[in-house]
């Protein structure tokens, strides 16, 4: 029937959604193309967390309009969070699009593509699923047909109930819903039978998993314990937990279960309690500090990383300095740092905005400070032995291999490519902003 190309922007959940879309298209007999120029069917899987990926999507749709003038039979579909949020605008600005499908309608993609190939056009409802137990009716058990891979993402939860004032996710993905435990375990087991060694569990607030399951309450810690028993699985990671739901029993599971990695990526967003309240984040800096302290007390070498937004509406220089001070105190191993991006339809969009140049100045200052902290943290790893899952040859230097330690530190070391996919012990010998260098022992 031809070829397809899926263009993805956004988070790991979007990457996972794109893999689902690709599997549906494979099921139609289509084959993956190397680029959109050679594809008969092009699907854009979009993101709305910040403005930049939305601008990229509209720019790409402009390129596709030119392409479609030369090839009128090209099929163009738009999926993902921007499709959920701005479907009418997409149709108005890009009338050459054949269909727009929301985040909860991925299972409709094969029918929409088949119909489009027959000359049909569609206007679909963008309704999100109701909150009723596990929502997995439109999510295929993909592990059987997924391509073998060393590391895989596995969604365990969709949607969010937190309604932070800056976030559009509850609007684009709906309320919080969990997948049944048995289905997750079976998917991971099948992935491992196909060669996967590491899985990363995905959810908007992943540690609140299991609250509304038809099978009854299953805590996130209990799910980790079940996955720890899966044969062939070497490593379990997860992202992103929410501080309010992060309790001592979960830290104990991470410490005690050998396949659960000693790495915690937990979004802070701001080091100012006043800004956290404006963000509607349901915790204080003191509560966050206690989680970090307890984690490090139980696992002294745990890797702890975070997310931070600067320039949130109403943020003063004093608020920003509180964030700088808190980040310096926490000494995170790494951080993803962003300037605030206005999301229409969220409460924060109507608040008093910080000038763009001020936001960028603060972002650069925070990034500079965190670079120094990250380097110091990596220097503490010199002389220590790290278990590394080898991912392959390093692009930085010939003859070097790369992989992550249990604590999510990037490690480069000399070795043969035949070690790819194996767990290797590496002694840290040098520190860099991006990770550590060492020698296999």
Number of C-alpha atoms within 10 A of each C-alpha: 11 13 19 25 23 24 16 21 20 17 13 17 18 19 17 17 20 23 18 20 21 22 20 21 23 16 12 15 11 19 19 20 17 12 13 18 12 15 20 23 25 24 26 23 26 26 27 24 20 17 15 12 17 20 13 14 21 16 12 13 22 15 11 22 19 12 14 17 11 10 12 12 14 22 24 23 22 27 28 28 27 26 27 26 22 16 21 13 12 20 17 10 12 15 12 21 23 22 26 29 26 26 26 22 20 18 17 15 23 18 13 21 24 15 15 20 17 10 11 12 15 13 12 14 12 18 14 18 16 11 14 13 18 21 21 16 8 11 14 12 15 16 19 13 13 16 13 15 14 18 19 19 18 22 22 25 25 26 22 23 14 17 17 20 19 24 24 23 23 18 17 26 23 20 19 28 28 26 22 21 21 12 13 19 19 15 16 26 20 21 28 24 16 18 17 22 22 25 23 17 22 23 25 24 22 24 23 24 27 27 16 20 18 14 12 11 12 17 16 20 20 17 17 21 18 14 23 20 14 16 12 18 20 19 19 23 23 22 20 19 20 20 20 16 15 17 13 12 11 18 19 14 17 24 17 13 16 15 21 22 21 25 24 22 22 21 19 25 20 28 24 22 17 15 22 20 15 19 20 16 21 14 16 19 17 11 13 18 15 11 19 18 14 14 24 16 11 15 16 11 15 21 22 21 21 18 16 19 20 26 27 27 21 15 19 14 12 10 20 22 15 16 24 20 13 17 21 15 11 15 17 18 24 25 22 14 17 20 19 22 22 21 18 15 14 17 18 23 17 12 14 11 17 16 10 13 10 14 21 16 13 20 21 15 11 22 17 11 14 23 17 14 21 21 18 16 20 23 18 13 20 17 13 11 18 23 18 25 25 25 18 18 22 18 10 10 11 10 13 18 23 23 24 19 25 22 20 22 20 18 29 27 24 18 18 12 16 10 15 18 20 17 18 19 16 22 21 24 16 18 20 16 17 15 23 23 23 21 17 16 9
